Amino acid sequence: MTPAMLEKARRAAKEAGFDNVTFRQGFGEELPVDDGWADVVISNGVLNLMPDKTAGLQEMARVLKPDGRLQLGDILVQKEVPLDVKQDIELWSG
Ligand SMILES: C[S@@+](CC[C@H](N)C(=O)[O-])C[C@H]1O[C@@H](n2cnc3c(N)ncnc32)[C@H](O)[C@@H]1O
């Protein structure tokens, strides 16, 4: 997340009148929230970009409440993707 993205998100929330929303800048591998803080953790195309996915998943588990929920919308593969497939955007986007 760049500073510009953070500013845009804060401005959009303010314009929409959302006073129960905050934004914190950080990395998925080191989330800037306390243990057991979150009811829900969502990754929509973020976990799959983290170089250290184990650290990312450990952080998600750390910050979730005991009965919290994890929702992932990420592309995961179990074998090497051929280069020609990686380079064909039509195969990766809807
Ligand atoms: C494909 S975009 C998805 C963004 C958003 N979820 C959406 O649906 O529009 C991936 C985002 O993950 C962020 N990202 C990549 N690696 C990250 C990391 N290690 N920790 C936190 N965010 C990361 C990027 O900055 C980018 O904003």
The ligand as an ORCA input file, in Angstrom:
! r2SCAN-3c Opt
* xyz 0 1
  C      -4.153     -7.663     -6.568
  S      -4.122     -6.272     -5.459
  C      -5.652     -6.553     -4.639
  C      -6.096     -5.361     -3.876
  C      -7.533     -5.423     -3.305
  N      -7.700     -6.566     -2.437
  C      -8.536     -5.449     -4.407
  O      -9.268     -6.412     -4.548
  O      -8.584     -4.473     -5.162
  C      -2.882     -6.798     -4.341
  C      -2.544     -5.819     -3.246
  O      -1.714     -6.502     -2.314
  C      -0.763     -5.605     -1.815
  N       0.351     -6.392     -1.259
  C       1.283     -7.086     -1.932
  N       2.132     -7.699     -1.086
  C       1.714     -7.371      0.161
  C       2.199     -7.687      1.471
  N       3.287     -8.445      1.661
  N       1.529     -7.179      2.534
  C       0.433     -6.398      2.334
  N      -0.066     -6.073      1.126
  C       0.580     -6.543      0.056
  C      -0.416     -4.730     -3.009
  O       0.097     -3.500     -2.594
  C      -1.768     -4.591     -3.696
  O      -2.437     -3.442     -3.229
*
